[in-house]
Amino acid sequence: MRLVLVLAAVLALVPGCEIDCFDGAELEESYRDGQAMAVKANQLALDQGYAKGKSLTRIDGEREGAQAGYDDGFITGYHSFRGYDAGYDDAFSVGSRDGASDVTACSFGSSAGTSDGDADGYADGHDGGWSDGWSEGYAEGEAEGEAWCDSQGVASLAPADDDEEQPTEEDKPNPEHVRVCYSRGFKEIQDATAYDRGLAEGKRDNPDYQAGYRAAYPAAFTDGETDGVSAGYEDGWSDGYAAGFGAGYAVVYGRCYNDAYPAAFDDGFARGWESGWADGWSDGWAEGYDGVTCSG
């Protein structure tokens, strides 16, 4: 109860928590003021971006055209049939062969199969043994408890306890805050892209910038594409070899794992059943004996 009250008090101090900004009064007015201010801010950012774009020179266009051309070419080359995919395909078969030839694959697979099989078998055997042991132990414990009672009086089963919890819940307050509603209104209308949109439009309307951009782009694209093919092939080779090695390794590992698992499971099951039966009998006997009460 104390934790609920503390939490409610903290929430009451958090700005924006459960505030109704459409109350038809002061809060809604503040919300509309925020929206109006955001409209003005968006237009200002748009105008500033446009002015910046119009002020750029041919040299600016050449610089940005060269960068954009190289980036676009790099991506194109990286993902071309001569780039990443070619490297991946060439390396996969090599990696697969090396993975299947790794001498640790079978030994690790056999070891893991033996370990997992033994553990799974023991767990299954213990569960089955515990159930059988509990039934027998409970019957014997109950019989011994009643036998002891017979020497004292009449035996009867003890009643079970029934506990219930009643959940409690505290209502949280609904604070109002004019500043929060203003902020909500502003954020709803605010356009984070306004400056960039204005900048792009200014560049489009700037003939000097466009001339420089178009002049630099093609050659930079060619250079980027060449580098992209090389980088893509290298990355593809690395990933393809790793994937192929894993696939080849997994085949041998899995075969040896499956060969070792069944026998280990059977051995673990037998040991688990014996241990589970003993544990179950002990638990069952205790519950059977304790479940008897004597009344005279």
C-alpha positions as CSV (number, residue, x, y, z in Angstrom):
1,M,0.0,0.0,0.0
2,R,2.8,2.4,0.9
3,L,4.5,1.7,-2.5
4,V,1.3,2.6,-4.4
5,L,0.9,5.9,-2.5
6,V,4.6,6.8,-3.2
7,L,4.2,6.0,-6.9
8,A,1.0,8.1,-7.2
9,A,2.8,11.0,-5.5
10,V,5.7,10.8,-7.9
11,L,3.4,10.6,-11.0
12,A,1.6,13.7,-9.8
13,L,4.9,15.7,-10.2
14,V,5.6,14.4,-13.7
15,P,4.7,17.0,-16.4
16,G,2.2,15.8,-19.0
17,C,0.8,12.9,-16.9
18,E,-2.9,12.5,-17.6
19,I,-3.4,16.1,-18.7
20,D,-6.5,16.9,-20.8
21,C,-5.4,19.6,-23.3
22,F,-8.9,19.8,-24.8
23,D,-10.8,21.1,-21.9
24,G,-12.3,24.0,-23.8
25,A,-10.6,26.4,-21.5
26,E,-7.1,27.5,-20.5
27,L,-5.4,24.3,-21.3
28,E,-6.8,24.0,-24.8
29,E,-5.9,27.7,-25.5
30,S,-2.3,27.0,-24.5
31,Y,-2.3,23.9,-26.8
32,R,-3.5,26.1,-29.8
33,D,-0.9,28.7,-29.0
34,G,1.8,26.1,-29.3
35,Q,0.4,25.0,-32.6
36,A,0.5,28.5,-34.0
37,M,4.0,29.1,-32.8
38,A,5.1,25.8,-34.6
39,V,3.6,27.0,-37.9
40,K,5.7,30.2,-37.7
41,A,8.8,28.2,-36.7
42,N,8.4,25.8,-39.6
43,Q,8.1,28.7,-42.1
44,L,11.1,30.4,-40.7
45,A,13.2,27.2,-41.0
46,L,11.9,26.6,-44.5
47,D,12.9,30.2,-45.6
48,Q,16.3,29.9,-44.0
49,G,17.0,26.6,-45.8
50,Y,15.9,28.0,-49.1
51,A,18.1,31.1,-48.7
52,K,21.1,28.9,-47.9
53,G,20.5,26.7,-50.9
54,K,20.3,29.8,-53.2
55,S,23.5,31.2,-51.9
56,L,25.7,28.1,-52.7
57,T,28.3,28.4,-55.5
58,R,29.4,26.2,-58.4
59,I,32.3,25.0,-56.2
60,D,29.8,23.9,-53.5
61,G,27.9,22.0,-56.2
62,E,31.0,20.3,-57.4
63,R,32.0,19.2,-53.9
64,E,28.6,17.8,-53.1
65,G,28.1,16.3,-56.5
66,A,31.4,14.5,-56.2
67,Q,30.5,13.1,-52.7
68,A,27.0,12.1,-53.8
69,G,28.3,10.5,-57.0
70,Y,30.9,8.5,-55.1
71,D,28.4,7.3,-52.4
72,D,25.9,6.2,-55.0
73,G,28.5,4.5,-57.1
74,F,29.9,2.7,-54.1
75,I,26.5,1.3,-53.1
76,T,25.8,0.3,-56.6
77,G,29.1,-1.6,-57.0
78,Y,28.9,-3.1,-53.5
79,H,25.6,-4.8,-54.3
80,S,26.3,-5.6,-57.9
81,F,26.7,-9.2,-59.2
82,R,30.4,-8.6,-59.1
83,G,30.4,-7.4,-55.5
84,Y,29.1,-8.9,-52.4
85,D,27.2,-11.8,-53.9
86,A,30.1,-12.9,-56.1
87,G,32.5,-13.0,-53.1
88,Y,29.9,-14.8,-50.9
89,D,29.3,-17.5,-53.6
90,D,33.0,-18.0,-54.3
91,A,33.9,-18.4,-50.6
92,F,31.0,-20.6,-49.5
93,S,32.1,-23.8,-51.1
94,V,35.7,-23.3,-49.8
95,G,34.5,-22.7,-46.3
96,S,32.1,-25.7,-46.4
97,R,34.9,-28.0,-47.4
98,D,37.2,-26.7,-44.7
99,G,34.4,-26.9,-42.1
100,A,33.7,-30.5,-42.9
101,S,37.4,-31.3,-42.7
102,D,37.9,-29.8,-39.2
103,V,39.0,-32.6,-36.9
104,T,37.2,-31.1,-33.9
105,A,33.8,-31.3,-35.5
106,C,33.2,-35.0,-34.7
107,S,34.8,-35.0,-31.3
108,F,32.9,-32.0,-30.1
109,G,29.7,-33.4,-31.5
110,S,30.1,-36.7,-29.8
111,S,31.0,-35.0,-26.5
112,A,28.0,-32.7,-26.7
113,G,25.7,-35.6,-27.7
114,T,26.9,-37.7,-24.8
115,S,26.5,-34.8,-22.4
116,D,23.0,-33.7,-23.6
117,G,21.8,-37.3,-23.9
118,D,22.8,-38.2,-20.4
119,A,21.3,-35.0,-19.0
120,D,18.0,-35.3,-20.9
121,G,17.8,-39.0,-20.0
122,Y,18.5,-38.4,-16.4
123,A,15.9,-35.7,-16.2
124,D,13.2,-37.8,-17.9
125,G,14.1,-40.8,-15.8
126,H,14.0,-38.8,-12.6
127,D,10.6,-37.4,-13.4
128,G,9.2,-40.8,-14.1
129,G,10.9,-42.5,-11.1
130,W,9.8,-39.7,-8.8
131,S,6.1,-40.1,-9.7
132,D,6.2,-43.9,-9.1
133,G,8.2,-43.5,-5.9
134,W,5.9,-40.8,-4.6
135,S,2.8,-42.9,-5.1
136,E,4.3,-45.8,-3.2
137,G,5.8,-43.6,-0.5
138,Y,2.6,-41.7,0.1
139,A,0.6,-44.9,0.6
140,E,3.2,-46.3,3.0
141,G,3.5,-43.0,4.9
142,E,-0.3,-42.6,5.2
143,A,-0.6,-46.2,6.4
144,E,2.1,-45.7,9.0
145,G,0.5,-42.5,10.2
146,E,-2.9,-44.1,10.5
147,A,-1.3,-47.1,12.2
148,W,0.2,-44.8,14.8
149,C,-3.1,-43.1,15.3
150,D,-4.9,-46.4,15.7
151,S,-2.8,-46.9,18.8
152,Q,-4.0,-43.5,20.1
153,G,-7.5,-43.0,18.8
154,V,-9.3,-42.5,15.4
155,A,-7.5,-41.3,12.3
156,S,-8.9,-38.6,10.0
157,L,-7.5,-36.4,7.2
158,A,-6.3,-32.9,8.2
159,P,-8.3,-30.1,6.6
160,A,-6.5,-28.0,3.9
161,D,-5.8,-24.3,4.4
162,D,-7.3,-21.8,2.0
163,D,-5.4,-18.5,1.8
164,E,-6.8,-15.6,-0.2
165,E,-5.3,-12.3,-1.1
166,Q,-7.4,-9.2,-1.7
167,P,-5.7,-6.9,-4.1
168,T,-5.8,-3.2,-3.4
169,E,-5.6,-0.4,-5.9
170,E,-5.1,3.4,-5.6
171,D,-6.4,5.9,-8.1
172,K,-3.8,8.1,-9.6
173,P,-4.3,11.9,-9.6
174,N,-4.8,13.8,-12.9
175,P,-2.5,16.9,-12.8
176,E,-3.0,19.9,-15.1
177,H,-0.2,22.0,-16.5
178,V,-0.5,24.8,-19.0
179,R,3.2,24.6,-20.2
180,V,2.8,20.9,-21.0
181,C,-0.2,21.5,-23.3
182,Y,1.7,24.3,-25.1
183,S,4.5,21.9,-25.7
184,R,2.2,19.2,-27.0
185,G,0.6,21.6,-29.5
186,F,4.0,22.8,-30.7
187,K,5.4,19.3,-31.2
188,E,2.3,18.2,-33.1
189,I,2.8,20.8,-35.8
190,Q,6.6,21.1,-35.7
191,D,8.3,19.9,-38.9
192,A,11.9,18.8,-38.3
193,T,12.4,18.5,-42.1
194,A,11.5,22.1,-42.9
195,Y,15.0,23.5,-43.1
196,D,16.3,20.5,-45.2
197,R,13.3,20.8,-47.6
198,G,14.0,24.5,-48.0
199,L,17.7,23.8,-48.6
200,A,16.9,21.2,-51.3
201,E,14.5,23.6,-53.0
202,G,17.0,26.4,-52.9
203,K,19.6,24.1,-54.5
204,R,17.2,23.1,-57.3
205,D,16.6,26.8,-58.1
206,N,20.3,27.6,-58.1
207,P,21.8,27.3,-61.6
208,D,25.4,27.7,-60.6
209,Y,25.2,25.0,-57.9
210,Q,23.4,22.6,-60.3
211,A,26.1,23.1,-63.0
212,G,28.8,22.2,-60.6
213,Y,26.9,19.2,-59.2
214,R,26.2,17.7,-62.7
215,A,29.8,18.2,-63.8
216,A,31.3,16.3,-60.8
217,Y,28.8,13.5,-60.3
218,P,29.5,11.0,-63.2
219,A,33.3,10.6,-62.7
220,A,32.8,10.3,-58.9
221,F,30.1,7.6,-59.5
222,T,32.6,5.6,-61.6
223,D,35.3,5.8,-58.9
224,G,32.8,4.8,-56.2
225,E,31.5,1.9,-58.1
226,T,34.9,0.5,-58.6
227,D,35.7,0.7,-54.9
228,G,32.3,-0.6,-54.0
229,V,32.8,-3.8,-56.1
230,S,36.1,-4.4,-54.3
231,A,34.7,-3.8,-50.9
232,G,31.6,-5.8,-51.5
233,Y,33.6,-8.8,-52.8
234,E,35.8,-8.8,-49.8
235,D,32.9,-8.6,-47.3
236,G,31.0,-11.2,-49.3
237,W,34.0,-13.5,-49.2
238,S,34.4,-13.2,-45.5
239,D,30.7,-13.8,-44.8
240,G,30.5,-16.6,-47.3
241,Y,33.5,-18.5,-46.0
242,A,32.2,-18.2,-42.4
243,A,28.7,-19.4,-43.4
244,G,30.1,-22.3,-45.5
245,F,32.5,-23.3,-42.8
246,G,29.7,-23.4,-40.3
247,A,27.5,-25.4,-42.6
248,G,30.2,-28.0,-43.3
249,Y,31.2,-28.2,-39.7
250,A,27.5,-28.6,-38.6
251,V,27.0,-31.6,-40.8
252,V,29.8,-33.6,-39.3
253,Y,29.1,-32.3,-35.8
254,G,25.4,-33.2,-36.1
255,R,26.1,-36.7,-37.3
256,C,28.5,-37.5,-34.5
257,Y,26.1,-35.9,-32.0
258,N,23.2,-38.0,-33.1
259,D,25.4,-41.2,-32.9
260,A,26.3,-40.5,-29.3
261,Y,23.0,-39.2,-27.9
262,P,20.8,-42.4,-27.7
263,A,23.1,-44.6,-25.6
264,A,23.9,-41.7,-23.3
265,F,20.1,-41.0,-22.9
266,D,19.4,-44.6,-21.9
267,D,22.2,-44.6,-19.4
268,G,21.1,-41.3,-17.9
269,F,17.5,-42.5,-17.8
270,A,18.3,-45.6,-15.8
271,R,20.3,-43.6,-13.2
272,G,17.7,-40.8,-13.1
273,W,14.8,-43.2,-12.5
274,E,16.5,-44.8,-9.5
275,S,17.4,-41.5,-8.0
276,G,14.0,-40.0,-8.8
277,W,12.2,-43.0,-7.3
278,A,14.1,-42.6,-4.0
279,D,13.4,-38.9,-3.9
280,G,9.7,-39.4,-4.8
281,W,9.3,-42.1,-2.2
282,S,10.8,-39.9,0.5
283,D,8.6,-36.9,-0.5
284,G,5.5,-39.0,-0.8
285,W,6.0,-40.8,2.5
286,A,6.4,-37.4,4.3
287,E,3.2,-36.0,2.7
288,G,1.2,-39.2,3.4
289,Y,2.3,-39.4,7.0
290,D,1.8,-35.6,7.7
291,G,-1.6,-35.7,5.9
292,V,-3.0,-37.8,8.7
293,T,-4.2,-36.3,12.0
294,C,-5.4,-38.2,15.0
295,S,-8.6,-37.5,16.9
296,G,-9.8,-39.5,19.8
